[in-house]
Amino acid sequence: MNTDHCTKEKKIAHLIGDEKFAVIWVLVGEQVLSEKSTDEEAAIFEKARAEMIEQAGGLEAWTALSKIECAD
């Protein structure tokens, strides 16, 4: 009862805006990938996989992760 209604509404609107922005980035990424050849697409995914392995601390650390952690 003693809260500011507008503050809550602004926070919700901001969170929804963040989600919308994230979805737009996903859609743009999918569109860009669909325009690439299979070889270019494979190279992009291989580069991303190599970066994820490096961020995990190397191949040994990567293989020690669970499937759920790798998917994240």
N, C-alpha and C positions, 0 to 999 in steps of 0.2 A: 504494500500500500504506500510505502514511503519512497518508492523508486521513481526515477524519471522515465516515463514511457517513451519519450523521443530517443533517449540514449539507447534503449533496447532495440528500437526500430532501426536506428542508424547502424548498430552493430550487426543486426540480421541482414540488412541491405548490403553492408560491406562484405560479409561472408558469402552471400549469394553472388555478389560481383566477382569475388575471387574464384569461386567455382566455375562461373561462366567463362572467365578468362582462361582457366585451365582447360576447359572443354574445347574452347576455340583453338588453343595451341595443339591439342591432340588432333582435331579435325584438319588443321592446316598441315600438320606433319603427315597424316595419312594421305592427304592430297598430293603432297610433294613426293612421297614414296611411290604412289601409284603412277606417277609420271616418269619414274626412273626405270632403266632397264634392270633385268634380273641381276646382272653382274654388278652394277652400281649399288643396287639394294643390298646384295650380299656383302659388299665391301663396307657399307655403312654399318650394318649389323655386326660385322667382325670387329670394326674399330670400336664400336660401343661396348662389345663384350670384352675386348682387351682393356678398355678403360675401367670397366667394372671390376675386373680381376685385379688390376693395379690398385684401385681404391680399397679393395678388400685386404690388401697386403701381400699379394702374389698368388700364384697358382696353388700353393700348398694351403694357404688360408682360405682360398676360394673353395677348394674341394672339401674343406672341413665344415663349411656352412651347410645348413639344412636346405632342402629344396625350397622351402618357404622363404628363407633368408635370401637365397639366390634370386628368386622371383621378384623380391622386393627391390 
